[in-house]
Amino acid sequence: MRVLIAGLTYGTRPLTILSKNLYNCGYENAKVIGINTEGIANAMNEAIDIALVDGYDAIAYLANDIIEPEDWLAKKLYALEFYPDAGIVASSLDRANDNGPKVASIS
C-alpha cells in the first residue's frame, strides 16, 4: 500500500516526537512530507491534494505533539485491510496526563 505520512508541525514545537514516531512506525514503504501551514484544516487539505496527485492509497497524519505506540502505522494499515470499508483508522489518546504530549494507543 502506498502511504503518505504528513508530518504536521505546529508552531515552534520540537520535531523530536515526529522523528521518534517515524522511527517506530513499523512500515518502510511510506513517503514522509512535512507540512507547516496556518490551520489544521489547511494542512490536512494540503496532504490530501498531494496524495491525490501522486496516487497514494492512504494518508497518515502525524502531529508533533502526540506520541504514537510501537508499529503504529503497520497496525493502522492492518486495520484498513481487515476493515476495507473503514474510511478512518485512528489511535486512541490516553488522557491521563493532560500536561504533556498525548500518548496514543492502538488496540
Secondary structure, DSSP 4 states (H G I P E B T S, - for coil): --EEEEEE--TT--SHHHHHHHHTS---SEEEEEE--SSHHHHHHHHHHHHHHHT-SEEEEEETTEEPPTTHHHHHHHHHHHSTT-S---PEEETT-TTS-EEEE--
